[in-house]
């Protein structure tokens, strides 16, 4: 499965958990597997999923945090 990395403004584990929640909701709605790992110290979200990066980015933007896809 493809892996996508995003840079997301996270100041605590609460922010990291928000990212995981929106991605879990997206996975549930689409009926696909989405695995997310967060690292608050590097402000990185690593997502493994068959979904396009644009869909994952749109879901992560729902957290209200500043986010961008790493190149």
C-alpha positions as CSV (number, residue, x, y, z in Angstrom):
1,X,0.0,0.0,0.0
2,X,1.2,3.5,-0.7
3,X,2.6,5.7,2.1
4,X,2.1,9.4,2.3
5,X,3.7,11.9,4.6
6,X,2.3,15.1,5.8
7,X,3.6,18.0,7.9
8,X,1.0,19.0,10.5
9,X,1.0,21.6,13.2
10,X,0.8,19.5,16.4
11,X,1.6,20.8,19.9
12,X,0.5,17.8,21.9
13,X,-0.9,14.2,21.7
14,X,-4.4,15.7,21.5
15,X,-3.5,17.2,18.1
16,X,-2.1,13.8,17.0
17,X,-5.2,12.0,18.2
18,X,-7.4,14.5,16.2
19,X,-5.5,13.5,13.1
20,X,-6.0,9.8,13.8
21,X,-9.7,10.4,14.4
22,X,-10.4,12.1,11.1
23,X,-8.5,9.5,9.2
24,X,-10.3,6.7,11.0
25,X,-13.6,8.3,10.1
26,X,-12.6,8.6,6.5
27,X,-11.6,4.9,6.4
28,X,-14.9,4.0,7.9
29,X,-16.9,6.1,5.5
30,X,-15.0,4.7,2.4
31,X,-14.7,1.1,3.7
32,X,-10.9,1.1,3.2
33,X,-7.9,0.5,5.5
34,X,-6.0,3.6,6.7
35,X,-3.1,3.3,9.0
36,X,-1.7,6.5,10.6
37,X,1.4,7.2,12.6
38,X,2.0,10.6,14.2
39,X,5.1,12.2,15.6
40,X,4.5,15.4,17.6
41,X,8.2,16.2,17.9
42,X,8.7,16.3,14.1
43,X,5.1,17.3,13.4
44,X,4.8,14.5,10.9
45,X,1.8,12.3,10.0
46,X,2.6,9.2,8.0
47,X,-0.4,7.5,6.4
48,X,-0.6,4.2,4.7
49,X,-3.7,3.8,2.4
50,X,-4.9,3.1,-1.1
51,X,-6.8,6.5,-0.9
52,X,-5.3,9.4,-2.9
53,X,-3.1,11.8,-1.0
54,X,-5.6,14.6,-1.9
55,X,-8.4,12.8,0.0
56,X,-6.1,12.2,3.0
57,X,-5.1,15.8,3.0
58,X,-8.7,17.0,2.9
59,X,-9.5,14.8,5.9
60,X,-6.6,16.1,7.9
61,X,-7.5,19.7,7.1
62,X,-10.7,19.1,9.1
63,X,-8.6,19.2,12.3
64,X,-8.2,22.9,11.7
65,X,-4.4,22.6,11.9
66,X,-1.9,23.9,9.3
67,X,-1.0,20.9,7.2
68,X,0.8,20.2,3.9
69,X,2.0,17.1,2.0
70,X,5.7,16.4,2.2
71,X,7.4,16.0,-1.1
